[in-house]
Amino acid sequence: MNLNYWYSFQRIDGIYENGAMTSTSISIQYLLPDKDLKISLKGDDLFRTEKITGNSVVNGIYQNFGYYYDTQSF
């Protein structure tokens, strides 16, 4: 069994101030007794939190953005 969690802190990237991001993944693997076959089950971005958000001000114009690429999978 494997449980993975990561957190990306709020940061400044060039002219953009990006918000924090997180993601949680889990995987389970079962090896059959004769060791000829592995059965695996994996889930990524379980809580749909891998979203990119941010803002910037360029020439007095405020920009706000949010992206979600639907990285959830099972």
SULTANOR-V261145 format. One record per helix or strand of 3 or more residues. SS is the DSSP state (a for helix, b for strand). FROM is the first residue (numbers start at 0). LEN is the number of residues. Records with the same first field share a line. If there is no record, write none. Layout:
# SULTANOR-V261145
SS = FROM-LEN + FROM-LEN
This chain:
# SULTANOR-V261145
b = 1-7 + 10-3 + 15-3 + 20-11 + 37-7 + 51-7 + 60-7
